[in-house]
Amino acid sequence: MGVVSDVAAVAESQSDPEVFDLVVLGAGSGGYACALRAAQLGLSVALVERDKLGGTCLHVGCVPTKALLHAAEVADSARHAAQFGVQASLDGIDMAGVNSYKDGVVSRLFKGLTGLIGSRGITVVNGTGRLTSPRTVEVGGTTLEGRHIVLASGSYSRSLPGLEIDGERVLTSEHALTLDRVPGSVVVLGGGVIGCEFASVWSSFGAEVTIVEALPRLVPAEDEASSKALERAFRKRKIKALTDTRFESVERTDSGVVVTAGGQRIEADLLLVAVGRGPSTDGLGYAEAGVSMERGFVLADERCRTNVPGVFAVGDIVPGLQLAHRGFAQGIFVAEEIAGLDPVAIDEAGIPRVTYSDPEIASVGLSQAAAEERYGADEVEALTYDLGGNGKSQILKTQGFVKLVRRKDGPVVGVHLVGARVGELIGEAQLIYNWEAHADDVAPLIHAHPTQNEALGEAHLALAGKPLHAHS
């Protein structure tokens, strides 16, 4: 059975109703990965999506945001070209051109995904699905029956109580992605990943940026050393970060907004609300079908099983890291679980995390504080290798570090990276953590010169007791 474009076509095809092996509710990273892997394993799949295949990540999240960040990097390269002996100037930001570039990336990926799903014999049902029993999903009056149900309905941009989003002066990240101009000034409410990425983009585009964060530091989920490094870098870039500062109110004026936070009044053109993402589960029938919920999230065990037999949950609706690649991996896991392959459960700490600001932050495993809490302060040691000793980092004129956290005489339990393009290093880092490598396991591996990847190798050399360059 191929792609079905509307509910009526499904109803017509179900005069003799088919029972699918899986009905997947949501076609974001977790949902479509589950559908593709299940189809690959010979299972029949119905994939329900009310919007476009690809979900938040492809259309209003990871992909378009990273396209903006790359445009910002190009702007900075032009602005600072003279330090490389290149005569160039930044004449301005053409947001129509930036958006065309961004939308082109999304469009090509969407076309490819649509073709891929269509070629796998997956029944795609367009419409809002609602769980009506542990075996049925209703879409526009038509009932889809599945031997297994996979809940993958994704997330939405949160706001704060009483803080009204108008899409013009008070924005979410979805609105920010479609702006047709560069704001002269902007307040970013929230210093997590989304807030810091947009702050970085707008600063590179020439805006005056102030971040308001209620917690004591930016990217509070990261190792404290990474937060401090980002805050220093942002100060150099003239990005103002008000940490440990509570948002109080926003007033809309003729020219923009006035934000009151921590007793300060901040005037700006726009307020971006980046206080996290909530689970998209309201009105979808999950609780009514008996699925255990908590604050809107679906509770699932380490094998992505809910309390209702045959019903699984993946992605942002499950408590934990709200990352596209987490949902993607969970989707594959669930398909293999249903197919009886007994896959290995996912270690949440082993999922790589990247903030694509300038500088980038990347990490996997435990922070030093988390490792000390788990194993005891006396059983944990950390080493920081400064990128100042790395040739490629000098070429790129970036600053940062590789920080390794390990159990004494044991494996590396955390890798933390700060610097330009360090997100590209997290692949090896996640292998080091997930394979429980010791410093002596990594130190003999040869890393190409000159690459930033060498910094990972040299950090492990130092941790193994044979440092060749300075470290702290």
N, C-alpha and C positions, 0 to 999 in steps of 0.2 A: 504494500500500500504506500502511496506517495504522499506528497504534500497536499493538504486540503486547506483551501484558503478561507473557508468560512464554516460556521456552525451548521448551516442548512445542508451543506454538502455532506457533513458527517452524519446528520440525521438521516439523509436519504440513503447513505451507504450502510446504515445500521437497521435496515428493515429486518435483518436477521442479525441482532447485535453481536459484535465481536467483543470478546474479553481480551484486553491487552495484557501482556506480561507486566508492563509498567505504564502507569499514567503519571506524567511528570507535570507538576503545576508550577510553571515559570521557566522561561527560556533564557535566563542569564547564564553566567559562567558555570554555576553548579548544575543547572537544569539541562543545558544543551550538552555539557560534557557527559552527564549521566545518560542522556538519550543516545548520543553517538557511540559510547562504549557499549551500551546495552544492545544496540542494533548490530554492532560489530560482533557481538557474542551470540547473535542469532535470535535475540528476544524481540517481540513485537512491542512497539512503543508509540504512545500518543503523547505529544508535547503541546501543552496549552500555554499560550502567551497572549496577553491583552494588548501588548504594544509591539515592539520589534524584537526579532531574534537577536540575542546578544546582551540584552538587559542593560543595567546601569553602567557597567564597566565599559562596554563598547560605545554606548551612545551619549552618556552624560557623566562619565566617571573617568576611569584610568586612561583610556586611549585619547579622548580629546584634551584632557588636562595635560597629559605628557606632550601632546603636540604643541600646546601653548608654551609649555616649559622649554621645548626645543627652540621655538621662535624667540623666546626670551634669551636663550643662550646665544643665538645668532645676533640678537641686538647687542648683547654685552660684548660679543667678539668684535663687532664693528666699533662700538664705543671705545674699546680698549685696544684697538688694533695697533696703535703706535708703539706699545710696549714690546711688540713682536717685530717692529721695524716695517710694518705695513701701513701705508698711507690710505686711510679710509675714514669715513665719518658716518655717523648715524643721523640721517635726515629726518627721521620720524617713524612712527608705527602706523601702518595702514591696516586698521582692524578688519576692513573688508577683505583684504588680501590674506591676513592671518586666518580669518574664519574660513575663507575658501580653502586654504591649505589644510586646516584642521578637519573641515567637513569632507574633504577629498579622501583623507586617510580613513575616516570612519566609514565612508561610503564604500570604498574598495574592500575593507575588511568585512562589512556587512554583506556585500554581494558574494564574497567568497564563502562566508559562513552559511548563507542561505542556500547556495549551490551544493555545499557539502552535505547539509542536512537533507536536502531534497534527493541527493544521490544515494542516501542510506536507507530509503524506504520508511522513513519516520513519518507518521501522520501528524502534521502540524495543525492545530486548531486555534484559530484566532478568536479571542474573546476572554472575558473574565471568568475564571474557573472558581468554583466553590466546592469545598469538600462536603459531601452530603452523607457519607458513611465511610467506614474504614476501607471500602472497596470502590466507592463511586465519586466522581467529580461531575458537577453539573456546569455546563457552559451554555448560556443563553437558552435554557429550556431543554437542551439535549444532555443526556446522561452518558458519560464515558465510564466503563467498568474496567477495573484493573486488578490483577492478582496481587499487585503491589502498587502503592501510591508513594510518590516522592514529592515532598513539599519543598519548593525552591522559589518562593515568591519574592525574595530580595528585600531591599530596604529603601528608605526615603530620607531626605534631609530633615533633621530635627530642628526645632526652634526652642525657645524658652517660654515658660508660661507668661502669657500677656504680651509676648513680642510678636507683632503681626508682620508677616512677610507680604510686601506689596509687589515685588518683582520689578520695581522701578528704582527705588532708593534703598530699600531694605531687601537684600537678595539672599538666595541660597546659591550653592555652587552651580546648580543647573542654570539659573538665570545668568550667573557670571560667565558661563561658557558661551553665551550668545550676545554679550555686550558688543555694540557697534562702535564703541569709543573707548579710549583709555581714560579712566577717571583721573582728575587732578590730584585727588586725595581720597583715601579710603580707610575705614576702620574695619579690621578683621576681628570678629568675635570668635575666639577659639584658636589656641596655639597648638593644635594637634597637626596631623599630617595634612589634612585638606587646607586648613588655615595657613600653614607655613608655605605650602606649595603656591597658593594664590598670592600670598604676600610676596613671594619671590618673583612670580611672573610680573605682577603690577609694578614692583620696584624696578625691574629690568626695563619695563616699558616706559618708565619715567614718572610714575605716580609717587606721591608721598604716602607712606604706609605706617599705620599704627596697629599693632596686635594687642588685643586685650585677652588675657588668659587668667582664669580664676585660680589655677593651681600654681605652685611656686616656680615652675619652669616650663619652657616650651617642650614640645614632644615628650610629655611626661611618662609615656610608656617605654621610652628608650633609656639606656644607661645614662646616668647622670653626667658622665664625662661628655657624651655625645650632645646632650642638651646644652651644656656650657659652651661647647665648641660652636654650635649653631648660633647661640645667642651672641657670641663674640663676632662671628662672621656677619650676622645681621646688623649689629651695631656699626661695623665698618661700612656696610652698604646703606647706612642711614635709615634702616628699618627700625622703628621704635617698638620695643616689646614691653608692655606693662604686665608683668607677671604678678601672681598673688593679688590680682585686682578683680573685684566683682563688678559685673555689668549691673547698672541700675535702671537706665531708661534710655529711650531714643526719641527725639522730637524731629519731625519732618519740617523743614523750612522751605522758603521759596527757592533757595539755591542748593539745598542738600539735606543733611542731617546734623543734629547735635547729639552726640552720644555722651551720656554721663556714666562714668565708671570709677569706682574708688574715690569718689568725691571730685573727680576731674571732669571738666566739660571739653569735649573734643569735637571740633567742627570738621566735617568732611563732605565730599560729594556723595559717597555711598557707604552703607554698612553691609558687610558680608557676614552672614550668620553661618558659622562653621563649627557648630557645637556637637557634631557627631551625627550618626545615622541611626534611625530606628527601624525595627522590623516591620515589613509590610504584611501584616496578618489580619488587620481589622476587617471584619465582615466576610472572611473567607471560610468560615464554618469549622475552623480547626478545633476550638474548644468544644463546640456543640457535638462534634464527632468523637469527643472523649480524649483528645490529645492534650497532654499536660503542657501548660503555658506558665510563663512567669514574666510579668511586665511586658507582655506582647511577644516575647521570644518563645520559640518552640524548644522544649527540653528534649535533648537526645543524648544517648550514651556514646561511648567511644567508637561504636560501630554505626553511628548515625541513626540508630533505631529510636523511635519514640516509644512511649508506653503502650501504644496500640499496635498489636502484631500486624506486620505487613506494611506499616506506614513509617517511612523514613523522612529525615529532614536534613537539608544541606544549605550551606552558604550563610548569608547575613542574618537569616532568621534564627540561627542557632547561636547561643551565647559564645563569645570568643572573638578572635581576630576577624574583622570584617574586610577581608582581602579577596580579590577575584581569584587568585591562584589557590587559596584555601578552598573556596567553593568548587573550583574546577577539580581539585584533587579529591574532594569529598564525593563529587558526582561520579567520578570514575570508580572510587571505592565502592559506592552503593551499587552500581551496576554489576561489579564483580562479586559483591556479596550476594546479590539476588541470583546471580548465575551459578553460585555455589563454589566460587574459586577460593574462598577463605582468605581474602587479602589481609595484609598486615595493617593494623590500626594506625592512624595518623598521629604522630607526636606533635601536638600544637606548638611546642617550643621549637620544633625543628622546621617550622615554616618561616622562610626568609621574609624580612620586612624592609621596605625601602621608602624613604621620603625623598622625592625627586626635586628638592629645592636646590639652591646654590648657596652653600655646598650640599651635596647629597649626604644622607645618612642611611646606612644599611646595617642590618644586624640579623643574627640568628642565635637561638639558644637563650641562655639566661644572662641577665644583667649581673654586675658584680654584687649588687645588693640582694638580688633574688637568690644567687648562688650561695651567698653567705647565710641567708635565712634558711635555705634548704639543707646545707651541709655543715654549717658552723663557720664562723669567721676564721678560725684557726686552720680550717681544712681547705681554704680557697686562696689562690694567689692570682694576681693579674699583672700583665705586662703591656705597656703601651709603646708601640713603635711609631715614631713621628715620620710623616711622609716627607719631611725635609731631607731625609737620607735616600729618597727614592728618585731616580733619574727622570722617569716619565712624569712624575708629579712636579718636578722642577720645570720640565719642558712646558707643562700645562699651566704653570704658575698657580698651583693650588696648594692649599694647606690642609692639614688634617692628620689622621692617625689610624693605625690598626691597633685595637685593644683586644687582647686575648684574656679570657677568664678560664681557669682550669681548677680542677680538684688537685690538691698537692699530690704529686707522683701519680696523677691519674689523667683522664682524658680532658680535652678542651670542652668546656660546657657552655661557652659563649664567645661569639666573635662580633665585634662592634667596629664599624668603619665610618669615617667622616672624610669627605673630600670630593672634588669633582669626579664624576663618573664612577664612584665606588659601588654603585648599584650593580655594575657589571662584574664586580668581584664576588658578589654574594653567592654565585653558583658554586665555586670551590669551597667557600666558607660553610655552606649548608651541607656539603659532603663531609667536611671535617667534623662538624657537629653530629650529623646523623649517623656517621660510621664510627662514632666514639673514638676518634683518632687521638693519639697522644702526640705531644710535640715531636718526639723522636720518629713518629711515623711520617710526619709531614716534612721535617727538616731535610731529609735526603732528596726530596722531589725537586726536579730542576724547573725553575720558572724562567721564561724567556726574558731577555734583556734587550732594550729597556721597556718594561711594562710596569704598570701599577701593581699587577699581580705579584711581582717580585716582593712587594712590601709584605704580603701574606707569608711568603716563603721566609723572608728575613726575620719576621716576627717570630715564626716558629723556630728558626735557628737560635734566636736569642732565648726563647723559652726553653729550648733544649740544652741551654748552657754553653752555646758557642756563638755568641753575637759577633758579627763582622763589622757592623756599623753601630753608631751610638743609638741608644734607646733609653727611655726613662721608665 
